[in-house]
Amino acid sequence: MGVTEIEFYWRPGCGFCAMLRRQLDGSGLPVRAVNIWEEPDAAARVRSVANGNETVPTVFVGEHALVNPSMKELLALVGAEAPHLLEK
């Protein structure tokens, strides 16, 4: 079926997370937000792509991850990996 949403990994108190979340909320893109402090598997997934660190925000588009991306970087990845999400 392909990519149906952007996975947005965050934690409370993270200013970078809040900034990107506001931009995502305004984008109209389908997003599933995952708090890494509430879901141990989520923290492990972030560590797997962030050199063992729990660096957030980390965003997945399918199997492709971006650690602390700008909205521009995220939109470029969505355009390359899941352009159908931009059409909604």
C-alpha positions in Angstrom: 0.0 0.0 0.0 2.9 2.3 0.5 3.4 5.2 2.9 0.1 6.5 4.4 1.5 9.0 7.0 4.6 10.7 8.3 5.8 9.3 11.6 6.9 12.2 13.9 8.9 11.1 17.0 9.0 13.7 19.7 9.2 14.3 23.5 7.7 16.8 25.9 9.8 20.0 26.4 11.5 19.8 23.1 11.4 23.2 21.4 12.6 21.9 18.1 9.8 19.3 18.2 7.2 22.0 19.0 8.4 24.1 16.1 8.3 21.3 13.6 5.0 20.1 14.9 3.4 23.5 14.3 4.6 23.4 10.7 3.4 19.9 10.2 0.0 20.7 11.7 -0.3 23.6 9.2 0.8 21.5 6.2 -2.2 19.2 5.9 0.1 16.2 5.7 -1.1 13.0 7.5 1.1 12.7 10.7 1.2 10.2 13.5 3.0 11.7 16.5 4.8 9.3 18.8 6.1 10.4 22.2 9.4 8.5 22.8 9.1 8.9 26.5 5.8 6.9 26.5 6.8 4.2 24.0 10.1 2.4 24.6 10.0 0.8 21.1 9.8 4.4 19.7 12.9 5.5 21.6 14.7 2.4 20.3 13.7 3.2 16.7 15.0 6.8 17.1 18.3 5.5 18.5 18.7 3.2 15.5 18.9 6.1 13.1 20.4 8.8 15.4 23.8 7.2 16.2 22.5 5.7 19.4 21.0 9.0 20.7 17.4 9.9 21.4 17.5 12.9 19.2 14.2 14.4 18.4 12.4 15.4 16.4 13.0 12.4 14.2 10.7 11.8 11.3 10.2 8.7 9.2 8.7 8.7 5.7 8.4 5.0 5.1 11.8 3.5 6.0 13.6 6.8 5.4 14.5 8.9 8.5 15.5 12.5 9.1 16.9 13.5 12.4 16.0 17.1 13.5 15.0 18.1 9.9 13.8 21.4 8.6 10.3 21.5 7.1 12.1 22.0 3.7 14.1 18.8 4.2 11.0 16.9 5.2 9.0 18.1 2.3 11.8 17.1 -0.1 11.8 13.6 1.4 8.0 13.3 1.2 8.2 14.5 -2.5 10.8 11.8 -3.2 9.4 8.9 -1.2 5.6 9.6 -0.9 4.5 12.4 -3.3 0.9 11.2 -3.1 0.9 12.6 0.5 1.4 16.1 -0.9 -1.7 15.8 -3.0 -4.1 15.7 -0.1 
